[in-house]
Amino acid sequence: MMKFPISQAGAALLRAVLTRAGATRETIRLVGYKATDWQSLTFDGERHELELRVPGPDGEVVARRLIDGLDEHEFDVNGQIVADIGGHAGVPDRSGAVDVRIEALTIAA
């Protein structure tokens, strides 16, 4: 299993997204993570890119739960505001597994 360096805000965001979908880190694999610092005149934060792999055979169903309504959900992310979030799911492979990409902006509250 590959371990990715992930910020506190990124880890909290991942937990919140998985909890919202009723999934766990055991059922969905984090296969990529990238964070970059983000700043405006008045706020500091991070832009996150999460790459997840949802195993089959019902990967498409779980992937839909991960991304449907994602941009409208209110997240509780340890002292962070999720200012922007979105996601998209790929096409299931032969085993039913689906790759999901989630991008988000968190701002220090």
Protein Blocks (a to p, Z undefined) as FASTA:
>chain_A
ZZddddfklmmmmmmmmmmnopafklpccfbdcddddddfkbccdddddddddddfklmm
mmmmmmgoklmpccdeehiacfbdcdddddddfkopacdddddddddZZ
